[in-house]
Each structure stands twice: as C-alpha cells, then as structure tokens.
Amino acid sequence: FSQAIGGDYRSVFTDQRAQMDLGLFWKPGFFTKAADPAMLPTSENPGTRDTLQVSLEDRHGATHTFFVVHLKSRKEKGAHRAREVDVMAPHIRDAQSEGHTCYVLGDFNIYGSHEDAYTDLLRLGLVDPVV
C-alpha cells in the first residue's frame, strides 16, 4: 500500500461486523510512537459502528489522540448520532485532561450545524476545519 500512495506509512484498522471498517494512516517520520488502539463501544449494536481511538506521539513528545468514526446515516437518525457522540465524549475529555490534542475524523453523516452531535463535538472544544 505504501508504494501505491507514494511513501512510508503506518496504519491501524478495525474489522467490524457491519462492514463499516475504520482505519488511520500516519507517517512514521512525524509520529514516533503509537499506543495500542482501542475500540469504543459507541454503537447501539456493538461491533458495527464503534469508534477507533488511536494515540500517537509526535517527534516533539506531544500526544495526539484520534477518534475515527462512522456515525449513523440517514437524516432522521440525528438523535442516534448524538448518543454516539455522548458515549465518545468522556474519552475525549480524558485525553484532553491528559494534555492530548484531540481530533475526531471520519464519516459524520451530519446533515447540518443544528444537529446535537455537531454542537456537542464543538462544546468539547473541537474545531470544525471546514467552517
């Protein structure tokens, strides 16, 4: 895979039952150390849309924690997405309290800035890079 995308990368992947697998790639020249990844049971059906949590240490010693998501789709499922974020929130707060810079990335399936899942992520101190 590294040859196909033109460089040396490391990765971690999940294998979830609903074929909603998640993964994260990083360049080993920037991140020097990876903690064991964790799966957070954010789905109502465990093992289907859980969240992948990966902490990486950069070459300066700072820790970056990534939460990779594939939140529930369909516009009418906003309350479901909000519950998924609610389950993830304490893990984000814990990482932040340990001084980690946190990122949530993936397929949010959020249909507007009015959704509770979106506003809850912002209340955690996260920034939407698109706005």
N, CA, C and O of each residue as an XYZ file, in Angstrom:
524
protein
N       0.822     -1.199      0.000
C       0.000      0.000      0.000
C       0.861      1.255      0.000
O       0.554      2.216     -0.705
N       1.934      1.257      0.783
C       2.795      2.440      0.859
C       3.324      2.837     -0.512
O       3.431      4.025     -0.816
N       3.652      1.862     -1.332
C       4.136      2.164     -2.677
C       3.041      2.798     -3.522
O       3.309      3.699     -4.317
N       1.820      2.333     -3.354
C       0.710      2.835     -4.156
C       0.419      4.303     -3.877
O       0.034      5.039     -4.786
N       0.596      4.736     -2.638
C       0.302      6.140     -2.314
C       1.565      6.979     -2.210
O       1.500      8.165     -1.886
N       2.703      6.376     -2.481
C       3.938      7.140     -2.596
C       4.578      7.537     -1.285
O       4.825      8.721     -1.057
N       4.845      6.602     -0.438
C       5.546      6.931      0.793
C       5.440      5.836      1.824
O       4.748      4.834      1.644
N       6.149      6.062      2.910
C       6.148      5.108      4.008
C       5.081      5.533      5.010
O       5.146      6.631      5.563
N       4.101      4.665      5.242
C       3.023      4.950      6.185
C       2.849      3.778      7.131
O       3.175      2.639      6.798
N       2.334      4.070      8.304
C       1.895      3.044      9.246
C       0.374      3.144      9.311
O      -0.209      4.155      8.919
N      -0.251      2.098      9.803
C      -1.712      2.129      9.838
C      -2.237      1.212     10.931
O      -1.541      0.325     11.425
N      -3.484      1.458     11.285
C      -4.243      0.572     12.157
C      -5.658      0.518     11.576
O      -6.205      1.535     11.148
N      -6.239     -0.681     11.570
C      -7.574     -0.884     11.014
C      -8.434     -1.677     11.975
O      -7.932     -2.377     12.854
N      -9.742     -1.556     11.791
C     -10.699     -2.365     12.539
C     -11.385     -3.317     11.571
O     -11.316     -3.142     10.355
N     -12.022     -4.290     12.106
C     -12.812     -5.226     11.314
C     -14.156     -5.360     12.021
O     -14.314     -6.174     12.931
N     -15.120     -4.550     11.589
C     -16.418     -4.542     12.242
C     -17.427     -5.362     11.447
O     -17.330     -5.469     10.225
N     -18.375     -5.927     12.139
C     -19.361     -6.813     11.520
C     -20.172     -6.157     10.403
O     -20.511     -6.827      9.427
N     -20.484     -4.899     10.515
C     -21.369     -4.246      9.549
C     -20.619     -3.756      8.311
O     -21.163     -2.979      7.526
N     -19.402     -4.196      8.135
C     -18.565     -3.775      7.012
C     -18.387     -2.265      6.997
O     -18.319     -1.645      5.936
N     -18.314     -1.690      8.175
C     -18.040     -0.270      8.348
C     -16.669     -0.153      8.993
O     -16.515      0.466     10.046
N     -15.683     -0.750      8.355
C     -14.345     -0.786      8.937
C     -13.748      0.618      8.987
O     -14.042      1.468      8.146
N     -12.913      0.836      9.983
C     -12.278      2.127     10.202
C     -10.771      1.949     10.172
O     -10.258      0.873     10.480
N     -10.064      3.008      9.801
C      -8.613      2.933      9.809
C      -7.994      4.303      9.923
O      -8.655      5.325      9.735
N      -6.707      4.306     10.237
C      -5.945      5.537     10.346
C      -4.545      5.274      9.797
O      -3.913      4.277     10.148
N      -4.067      6.166      8.941
C      -2.708      6.114      8.405
C      -1.914      7.276      8.973
O      -2.463      8.351      9.215
N      -0.614      7.062      9.186
C       0.257      8.149      9.604
C       1.661      7.919      9.090
O       2.062      6.790      8.804
N       2.409      9.021      8.977
C       3.803      8.952      8.540
C       4.686      8.747      9.768
O       4.619      9.524     10.721
N       5.512      7.703      9.746
C       6.365      7.443     10.910
C       7.414      8.533     11.139
O       7.949      8.625     12.244
N       7.721      9.344     10.157
C       8.670     10.441     10.355
C       8.109     11.554     11.220
O       8.867     12.289     11.854
N       6.794     11.687     11.253
C       6.173     12.724     12.072
C       5.759     12.169     13.426
O       6.013     12.783     14.462
N       5.122     11.008     13.411
C       4.718     10.363     14.658
C       5.709      9.250     14.963
O       5.966      8.385     14.126
N       6.257      9.283     16.164
C       7.332      8.358     16.501
C       6.884      7.190     17.366
O       7.599      6.194     17.476
N       5.733      7.295     17.970
C       5.295      6.258     18.897
C       3.786      6.152     18.865
O       3.081      7.161     18.861
N       3.293      4.920     18.842
C       1.853      4.697     18.837
C       1.458      3.862     20.045
O       2.090      2.849     20.346
N       0.412      4.294     20.732
C      -0.150      3.488     21.820
C      -1.062      2.439     21.199
O      -1.463      2.566     20.042
N      -1.387      1.411     21.958
C      -2.306      0.394     21.466
C      -3.657      1.037     21.155
O      -4.188      1.789     21.972
N      -4.213      0.746     19.985
C      -5.521      1.322     19.656
C      -6.617      0.722     20.531
O      -6.476     -0.374     21.074
N      -7.703      1.464     20.652
C      -8.852      0.996     21.432
C     -10.106      1.147     20.586
O     -10.201      2.038     19.741
N     -11.061      0.264     20.826
C     -12.371      0.389     20.205
C     -13.352      0.847     21.279
O     -13.498      0.198     22.315
N     -14.018      1.964     21.028
C     -15.001      2.495     21.965
C     -16.384      2.033     21.523
O     -16.749      2.207     20.361
N     -17.152      1.452     22.424
C     -18.471      0.917     22.058
C     -19.512      2.027     21.918
O     -20.384      2.184     22.773
N     -19.411      2.792     20.832
C     -20.308      3.928     20.644
C     -21.586      3.563     19.904
O     -22.510      4.373     19.838
N     -21.655      2.365     19.351
C     -22.827      1.949     18.590
C     -23.849      1.264     19.497
O     -23.494      0.663     20.511
N     -25.114      1.364     19.117
C     -26.145      0.621     19.838
C     -26.029     -0.872     19.558
O     -26.534     -1.692     20.326
N     -25.370     -1.223     18.466
C     -25.117     -2.613     18.096
C     -23.610     -2.817     18.106
O     -22.959     -2.633     17.077
N     -23.041     -3.196     19.248
C     -21.578     -3.292     19.374
C     -20.939     -4.062     18.226
O     -21.441     -5.087     17.765
N     -19.807     -3.516     17.787
C     -19.072     -4.141     16.707
C     -19.532     -3.718     15.324
O     -19.063     -4.260     14.324
N     -20.452     -2.749     15.252
C     -20.941     -2.333     13.942
C     -20.516     -0.914     13.578
O     -20.064     -0.688     12.456
N     -20.642      0.021     14.465
C     -20.232      1.410     14.200
C     -19.520      1.972     15.422
O     -19.792      3.092     15.855
N     -18.620      1.192     15.964
C     -17.862      1.661     17.112
C     -16.816      2.674     16.662
O     -16.621      2.879     15.464
N     -16.153      3.298     17.611
C     -15.166      4.336     17.329
C     -13.767      3.796     17.589
O     -13.509      3.166     18.615
N     -12.876      4.050     16.651
C     -11.471      3.673     16.793
C     -10.728      4.826     17.461
O     -10.782      5.957     16.979
N     -10.033      4.550     18.570
C      -9.238      5.560     19.263
C      -7.765      5.181     19.140
O      -7.362      4.082     19.522
N      -6.964      6.109     18.599
C      -5.535      5.876     18.417
C      -4.780      7.093     18.946
O      -5.069      8.224     18.555
N      -3.810      6.860     19.838
C      -2.965      7.937     20.344
C      -1.566      7.788     19.755
O      -0.966      6.714     19.799
N      -1.060      8.891     19.202
C       0.260      8.913     18.589
C       1.086     10.030     19.205
O       0.583     11.124     19.460
N       2.349      9.741     19.440
C       3.252     10.756     19.974
C       4.063     11.322     18.814
O       4.611     10.574     18.005
N       4.133     12.655     18.741
C       4.918     13.258     17.668
C       6.383     13.364     18.072
O       6.748     13.060     19.208
N       7.207     13.793     17.144
C       8.655     13.822     17.377
C       9.071     14.839     18.433
O      10.227     14.852     18.854
N       8.146     15.688     18.865
C       8.431     16.675     19.913
C       7.924     16.208     21.278
O       8.090     16.905     22.279
N       7.306     15.026     21.312
C       6.818     14.474     22.575
C       5.366     14.765     22.890
O       4.860     14.323     23.922
N       4.682     15.504     22.020
C       3.258     15.805     22.246
C       2.410     14.620     21.783
O       2.731     13.962     20.793
N       1.333     14.361     22.509
C       0.443     13.254     22.162
C      -0.801     13.775     21.462
O      -1.430     14.737     21.902
N      -1.138     13.116     20.363
C      -2.312     13.433     19.555
C      -3.216     12.211     19.591
O      -2.781     11.107     19.262
N      -4.472     12.397     19.988
C      -5.403     11.280     20.052
C      -6.479     11.472     18.985
O      -7.152     12.501     18.922
N      -6.613     10.443     18.152
C      -7.540     10.450     17.031
C      -8.716      9.527     17.337
O      -8.540      8.397     17.792
N      -9.907     10.030     17.080
C     -11.129      9.255     17.224
C     -11.717      9.130     15.817
O     -12.173     10.117     15.240
N     -11.703      7.924     15.273
C     -12.177      7.695     13.907
C     -13.581      7.120     13.976
O     -13.813      6.093     14.614
N     -14.526      7.800     13.305
C     -15.941      7.456     13.438
C     -16.583      7.165     12.086
O     -16.097      7.584     11.035
N     -17.666      6.449     12.150
C     -18.621      6.337     11.039
C     -19.989      6.369     11.706
O     -20.588      5.336     12.004
N     -20.468      7.605     11.931
C     -21.725      7.782     12.646
C     -22.906      7.327     11.796
O     -22.820      7.253     10.570
N     -23.995      7.028     12.466
C     -25.202      6.510     11.824
C     -25.676      7.453     10.722
O     -25.702      8.671     10.900
N     -26.043      6.883      9.601
C     -26.506      7.690      8.476
C     -28.028      7.883      8.529
O     -28.704      7.372      9.421
N     -28.527      8.605      7.585
C     -29.919      8.984      7.389
C     -30.271     10.198      8.253
O     -29.977     10.256      9.447
N     -30.896     11.134      7.609
C     -31.208     12.417      8.235
C     -32.013     12.258      9.523
O     -31.784     12.985     10.490
N     -32.948     11.316      9.544
C     -33.820     11.164     10.711
C     -33.121     10.498     11.889
O     -33.742     10.306     12.934
N     -31.851     10.141     11.752
C     -31.116      9.453     12.814
C     -30.238     10.414     13.629
O     -29.237      9.987     14.205
N     -30.592     11.685     13.685
C     -29.818     12.675     14.419
C     -29.666     12.347     15.896
O     -28.591     12.535     16.466
N     -30.729     11.859     16.520
C     -30.653     11.508     17.949
C     -29.692     10.344     18.159
O     -28.990     10.287     19.169
N     -29.662      9.432     17.221
C     -28.737      8.292     17.296
C     -27.288      8.787     17.233
O     -26.446      8.345     18.015
N     -26.996      9.708     16.298
C     -25.638     10.265     16.186
C     -25.256     11.005     17.466
O     -24.112     10.924     17.915
N     -26.211     11.723     18.052
C     -25.930     12.445     19.296
C     -25.565     11.470     20.412
O     -24.669     11.755     21.206
N     -26.243     10.328     20.484
C     -25.906      9.318     21.504
C     -24.503      8.752     21.263
O     -23.760      8.501     22.211
N     -24.145      8.553     19.993
C     -22.801      8.055     19.687
C     -21.739      9.042     20.170
O     -20.718      8.639     20.727
N     -21.982     10.329     19.954
C     -21.045     11.358     20.421
C     -21.031     11.410     21.947
O     -19.971     11.593     22.546
N     -22.193     11.253     22.585
C     -22.252     11.256     24.053
C     -21.400     10.146     24.655
O     -20.762     10.348     25.688
N     -21.383      8.974     24.020
C     -20.571      7.857     24.521
C     -19.088      8.145     24.320
O     -18.264      7.759     25.150
N     -18.746      8.812     23.242
C     -17.350      9.136     22.933
C     -16.826     10.295     23.800
O     -15.631     10.349     24.091
N     -17.685     11.198     24.203
C     -17.293     12.435     24.890
C     -16.397     12.230     26.116
O     -15.399     12.941     26.238
N     -16.692     11.301     27.029
C     -15.808     11.149     28.195
C     -14.385     10.730     27.807
O     -13.424     11.091     28.487
N     -14.253      9.974     26.724
C     -12.934      9.550     26.261
C     -12.155     10.742     25.702
O     -10.941     10.842     25.885
N     -12.858     11.634     25.028
C     -12.226     12.850     24.517
C     -11.801     13.729     25.688
O     -10.681     14.238     25.712
N     -12.702     13.906     26.664
C     -12.368     14.732     27.832
C     -11.174     14.160     28.592
O     -10.302     14.910     29.031
N     -11.128     12.831     28.751
C      -9.997     12.193     29.441
C      -8.688     12.483     28.713
O      -7.693     12.851     29.338
N      -8.693     12.317     27.399
C      -7.477     12.578     26.618
C      -7.077     14.049     26.724
O      -5.896     14.364     26.870
N      -8.060     14.948     26.650
C      -7.766     16.379     26.774
C      -7.188     16.702     28.150
O      -6.276     17.520     28.266
N      -7.718     16.060     29.192
C      -7.231     16.338     30.546
C      -5.792     15.851     30.740
O      -5.078     16.335     31.619
N      -5.377     14.891     29.911
C      -4.000     14.408     29.952
C      -3.082     15.228     29.045
O      -1.908     14.897     28.884
N      -3.620     16.299     28.452
C      -2.824     17.188     27.619
C      -2.734     16.790     26.157
O      -1.939     17.358     25.408
N      -3.542     15.819     25.743
C      -3.520     15.390     24.345
C      -4.283     16.387     23.473
O      -5.277     16.970     23.905
N      -3.807     16.572     22.249
C      -4.581     17.272     21.241
C      -5.488     16.228     20.605
O      -5.019     15.169     20.187
N      -6.785     16.518     20.530
C      -7.750     15.524     20.048
C      -8.330     15.906     18.696
O      -8.545     17.080     18.391
N      -8.572     14.884     17.906
C      -9.164     15.022     16.580
C     -10.256     13.968     16.438
O     -10.073     12.816     16.832
N     -11.380     14.365     15.880
C     -12.415     13.405     15.526
C     -12.526     13.482     14.012
O     -12.718     14.558     13.445
N     -12.402     12.327     13.364
C     -12.439     12.312     11.909
C     -13.173     11.090     11.406
O     -13.317     10.098     12.121
N     -13.629     11.167     10.189
C     -14.334     10.043      9.595
C     -15.581     10.499      8.871
O     -15.645     11.613      8.350
N     -16.569      9.627      8.846
C     -17.835      9.895      8.175
C     -18.860     10.249      9.254
O     -19.392      9.370      9.933
N     -19.125     11.537      9.398
C     -20.009     12.016     10.456
C     -21.484     11.843     10.114
O     -22.311     11.696     11.014
N     -21.824     11.858      8.835
C     -23.223     11.785      8.411
C     -24.073     12.847      9.103
O     -25.247     12.615      9.395
N     -23.489     13.994      9.361
C     -24.210     15.103      9.999
C     -24.789     15.980      8.894
O     -24.088     16.343      7.950
N     -26.057     16.313      9.018
C     -26.771     17.000      7.958
C     -26.896     18.502      8.173
O     -27.577     19.176      7.401
N     -26.259     19.035      9.195
C     -26.296     20.475      9.401
C     -25.730     20.852     10.755
O     -25.641     20.024     11.661
N     -25.349     22.113     10.879
C     -24.735     22.595     12.115
C     -25.737     22.680     13.265
O     -25.347     22.959     14.398
N     -27.003     22.447     12.996
C     -28.039     22.462     14.030
C     -28.121     21.131     14.787
O     -28.754     21.058     15.840
N     -27.491     20.093     14.261
C     -27.608     18.769     14.886
C     -26.892     18.727     16.231
O     -25.829     19.323     16.406
N     -27.498     18.009     17.179
C     -26.905     17.875     18.512
C     -25.522     17.248     18.464
O     -24.639     17.665     19.214
N     -25.306     16.258     17.605
C     -23.987     15.617     17.516
C     -22.925     16.652     17.152
O     -21.826     16.637     17.708
N     -23.243     17.537     16.235
C     -22.302     18.579     15.802
C     -22.014     19.566     16.935
O     -20.856     19.846     17.246
N     -23.077     20.087     17.546
C     -22.872     21.084     18.600
C     -22.191     20.457     19.820
O     -21.415     21.121     20.507
N     -22.480     19.177     20.090
C     -21.817     18.500     21.212
C     -20.314     18.365     20.960
O     -19.523     18.529     21.888
N     -19.911     18.074     19.738
C     -18.478     17.997     19.410
C     -17.809     19.359     19.598
O     -16.696     19.438     20.117
N     -18.479     20.419     19.181
C     -17.913     21.759     19.367
C     -17.810     22.127     20.843
O     -16.849     22.776     21.255
N     -18.797     21.715     21.641
C     -18.750     22.006     23.087
C     -17.580     21.296     23.776
O     -17.162     21.693     24.864
N     -17.061     20.257     23.143
C     -15.883     19.568     23.699
C     -14.591     20.320     23.386
O     -13.499     19.882     23.750
N     -14.732     21.460     22.707
C     -13.543     22.249     22.375
C     -12.913     21.872     21.046
O     -11.825     22.340     20.709
N     -13.598     21.027     20.297
C     -13.096     20.645     18.979
C     -13.449     21.725     17.974
O     -14.384     22.494     18.193
N     -12.721     21.789     16.891
C     -12.910     22.820     15.883
C     -13.292     22.164     14.571
O     -12.705     21.153     14.185
N     -14.264     22.728     13.891
C     -14.640     22.256     12.559
C     -13.734     22.976     11.566
O     -13.858     24.189     11.401
N     -12.823     22.258     10.897
C     -11.885     22.930      9.991
C     -12.529     23.430      8.707
O     -11.897     24.159      7.944
N     -13.774     23.050      8.458
C     -14.432     23.444      7.209
C     -15.105     24.808      7.341
O     -15.284     25.507      6.344
N     -15.475     25.187      8.546
C     -16.208     26.440      8.730
C     -15.268     27.625      8.688
O     -15.707     28.767      8.826
